[in-house]
């Protein structure tokens, strides 16, 4: 039995090694290898997403956006919405982050972390009513979020 394997120059190998380094939290080596895989095959959504993951951990949010935005035109677009939302939020681009988060929720359904992030973004742009809606929905799903309970109560008291 013979199983054909890709050639040794195939970008799948640096991608696999990069993921292993990422799992070991060796960000520098992971970034180098994942970037190499992405550069060798820039049309691969998997390689782009893996590269975005290490970029986000390295807090290189602008490069996350540059890498991920072209994939919003592909069928795998939904995979990139959360990381784009988090990157935009980290860059202070709250309206854009909200847009990505909402599309994420409409595709994947409810996600506590995304609901909380939407609430934070709305709060940062001064839309406390929408922030409350997102946070109250999150608390309906998981009422054990004490920090969020206190924040919601504080906002309601200031009305």
ZIFENFEN-V118843 format. One record per backbone hydrogen bond with DSSP energy under -1.0 kcal/mol. CO is the residue of the C=O (numbers start at 0). NH is the residue of the N-H. Records with the same first field share a line. If there is no record, write none. Layout:
CO->NH + NH
//
This chain:
6->9
9->12
10->14
11->15
12->16
13->17
14->18
15->19
16->20
17->21
18->22
19->23
20->25
21->24
24->26
25->29
26->30
27->31
28->32
29->33
30->34
31->35
32->36
33->37
34->38
35->39
36->40
40->43
43->47
44->48
45->49
46->50
47->51
48->52
49->53
50->54
51->55
52->56
53->57
54->59
55->58
58->60
59->63
60->64
61->65
62->66
63->67
64->68
67->70
68->71
69->72
70->73
73->76
75->78
76->79
79->83
80->84
81->85
82->86
83->87
84->88
85->89
86->90
87->92
88->91
91->93
92->96
93->97
94->98
95->99
96->100
97->101
98->102
99->103
100->104
101->105
102->106
103->107
104->108
110->114
111->115
112->116
113->117
114->118
115->119
116->120
117->121
118->122
119->123
120->124
121->126
122->125
125->127
126->130
127->131
128->132
129->133
130->134
131->135
132->136
133->137
134->138
135->139
136->140
137->141
143->145
144->148
145->149
146->150
147->151
148->152
149->153
150->154
151->155
152->156
153->157
//
